[in-house]
Amino acid sequence: MNYSRREFLGLSSTLLAAVPAFLKQTAFAAAGQEPKSDRVLVVLQLTGGNDGLNTVVPFTDKTYRRLRPKLQLADAKLHRLNDHIGLHPSLQELKSLFDEEQAAIIQSVGYPNPNRSHFESMAIWQTAPSDQKLSSQKSVDAREGWLARTINQRATVAQQTAAVQAFNIGLDEMPQALLGSRVRVPSIKSLAQFKHSTGLFDQKTQQAQIAAWKNGTGSTSNPLLQAALQSSLAVHTTAEQIRKINLDQSTSSKYPENPLAERLRMVAQLIRAGFSTPIYYTEHTGFDTHSEQLNSHRNALIDLGRSLKAFISDVSKHVPNRPVLVLVFSEFGRRVEENASAGTDHGTAGPVFLVGSNLKSGVHGPDPDLENLVDGDPVFGIDFRSVYTTILEDWLNVPSQTVFGQKFDKLDILKTT
């Protein structure tokens, strides 16, 4: 019997009960014994379009002052990074990470022919299409996300199914960046809910579904079925590890009380628990600031800076042998000129942050050129796929050309030793 892709994905989520007992024992024996020195990538999506000009502020730029009479930020309150740019006043914790050489900014990141639609621009960032697909505007129809392609290239099928390769943390839907991998990517909204959920271990339901699918097979000799079993086995083993996590165990790292901090705390708990998972994906919302921007943007940045500081402090202290890198991006920046509602509308290029280990800290890439705007926006100076290329090759040790279908220049921003 041949299985379609949809049937395969269904099998991978429910066939655990058909796995022979000796295979289960082998998998559980390996749980918690994965190498703990592998690097970790946490992708943090700032949903809504972060205003880069009021995050990394060009306080000496006359055009910035002229076009933002209400929204301009006073340079005396900024956390200066050099003699012409500074961080938003609410990002003192992020500035401390810069001072500790655990943070870097890449200025003017975007892509050719920018799109100002939330959905379409986010799809471009999450699928990282080739120039050919980007020019033909087919990126939204792309089936595989850039992280899914990374997972498929990173290791053999056997290695991929030995342990969960990525977690989606806290998002209601699987991000497009993780869609299309050969193995399952679990979504976890809460470790407490996951620990008390019985759905993954409901043998009666699983047996009924297995019986329905096995009507025409009678064996597990089909390679697609075997892969589904292996993927399900890895997820089940992961679930068992999660059930053993002591949620009441305290650390010396104090997290602020906000949704982003809770998600990053969850990531830290999984890393501390010994998971070999290399990729985590989560988000921070509240950046679509069309009106009354000053207060809402300030609050979103407060949560961002404090949460990142707590997370980096946590993993640096408690799992120092696992280098962690956080990639912080948004689907686009905002217009240079403020609107009539004391906000900013959808723009194009903006800053990307890297936070964590093995960084060449500081400011990288060209500052936005506000004297030569195109349709009211600065032109991008760094292609976001170059940022991804750098992370793939210098952090995850994955050949980028096989992921993107073409070569992009690397940035000199990560220490390779």
Beta strands, then each sheet from edge to edge (+ up, - down):
strand 1: 40-46
strand 2: 56-57
strand 3: 79-80
strand 4: 86-87
strand 5: 103-110
strand 6: 166-169
strand 7: 187-188
strand 8: 279-284
strand 9: 324-330
strand 10: 350-356
strand 11: 362-364
strand 12: 382-383
sheet 1: 7+ 6+ 8+ 1+ 9+ 10- 5+ 11+
sheet 2: 7+ 6+ 8+ 1+ 9+ 10- 5+ 12+
sheet 3: 2+ 4- 3+
end
